[in-house]
Amino acid sequence: MTARETSIAAAILDAMHNYDGGQAHELTIHADATLIFRVEIPRNEFAAVFADLNRRGAFLGVATEFKGTLWSLTPRGEKIRQEMK
Amino acid sequence: MSAKIKGTASGRPETAMERFKAAWKKLSEPSQAYWREQLSSQRTQADLRREIKAKLKVELPADNYLTRFRSWLDAEDQRGVMAEKIEQRKKELLAGGMTLEEAQEVLLVEAAAYSTAARDFKLGLKTSREITTMKAGALDRQKFEFDAARACLAKLPELKAVSDKPKLSDEEKAKAIQQILFPQ
């Protein structure tokens, strides 16, 4: 991961940590991560980092009937977040 | 002797609040509906904590745990509402002819507006509506301009023929070209 990708990943993980075990839609996570990052995160960069973190087991995605897929942070994701600090 | 602290994958001991939230997530919808009713009722906090301990086997040490849980539940509900709105809007935008990428750009602006105004739900909705209208207008214009350029390319020989007619005024040529590009 490049330094920028790591910073984006940290912003995503911080945003999801703030949900305190709760779930959110990917676009909401993107918006909240952007607030933490303080600069707009381009959609393609966000999607790439999010997919990479998901592959590493940082998130749990639950498909719903009307709300799309809702994502929450797993304990592994919290561990990755702590390691980035 | 105190109970052994149970470790979690993150390495921290599991708190009462974490156990309560884990128990909440395992509840069926009717059970959650029951507890929502209890949490918004006139019952005392102590009474609720007793019932939670008896039925969910989670001991909340103090009344403020319930206050914090209610705040967490409200935030969860708001995010749930937002997720539903996002999916609904996505369908509307896609049905309106936008590509998935264009729709996601609009939706992202809406989600950002909501997040920044998250403490004021009405303001968040109002802001996101205004930004969406602006963004959708800009995207409509872009789409129109691109479609017009594509139509010009396809009809170039006919446009040239109109342009070459010496007896037509500029206004007549413009109307003829308009008719070629956008037939009524």
Boltz contact constraints between the chains, C-beta under 6 A:
constraints:
  - contact:
      token1: [A, 20]
      token2: [B, 72]
      max_distance: 6.0
  - contact:
      token1: [A, 21]
      token2: [B, 21]
      max_distance: 6.0
  - contact:
      token1: [A, 22]
      token2: [B, 76]
      max_distance: 6.0
  - contact:
      token1: [A, 24]
      token2: [B, 79]
      max_distance: 6.0
  - contact:
      token1: [A, 25]
      token2: [B, 83]
      max_distance: 6.0
  - contact:
      token1: [A, 25]
      token2: [B, 86]
      max_distance: 6.0
  - contact:
      token1: [A, 27]
      token2: [B, 86]
      max_distance: 6.0
  - contact:
      token1: [A, 27]
      token2: [B, 107]
      max_distance: 6.0
  - contact:
      token1: [A, 27]
      token2: [B, 108]
      max_distance: 6.0
  - contact:
      token1: [A, 27]
      token2: [B, 111]
      max_distance: 6.0
  - contact:
      token1: [A, 28]
      token2: [B, 82]
      max_distance: 6.0
  - contact:
      token1: [A, 28]
      token2: [B, 111]
      max_distance: 6.0
  - contact:
      token1: [A, 31]
      token2: [B, 111]
      max_distance: 6.0
  - contact:
      token1: [A, 31]
      token2: [B, 112]
      max_distance: 6.0
  - contact:
      token1: [A, 31]
      token2: [B, 115]
      max_distance: 6.0
  - contact:
      token1: [A, 32]
      token2: [B, 115]
      max_distance: 6.0
  - contact:
      token1: [A, 35]
      token2: [B, 115]
      max_distance: 6.0
  - contact:
      token1: [A, 66]
      token2: [B, 84]
      max_distance: 6.0
  - contact:
      token1: [A, 67]
      token2: [B, 83]
      max_distance: 6.0
  - contact:
      token1: [A, 67]
      token2: [B, 84]
      max_distance: 6.0
  - contact:
      token1: [A, 67]
      token2: [B, 87]
      max_distance: 6.0
  - contact:
      token1: [A, 68]
      token2: [B, 87]
      max_distance: 6.0
  - contact:
      token1: [A, 75]
      token2: [B, 8]
      max_distance: 6.0
  - contact:
      token1: [A, 75]
      token2: [B, 9]
      max_distance: 6.0
  - contact:
      token1: [A, 75]
      token2: [B, 10]
      max_distance: 6.0
  - contact:
      token1: [A, 78]
      token2: [B, 10]
      max_distance: 6.0
  - contact:
      token1: [A, 79]
      token2: [B, 10]
      max_distance: 6.0
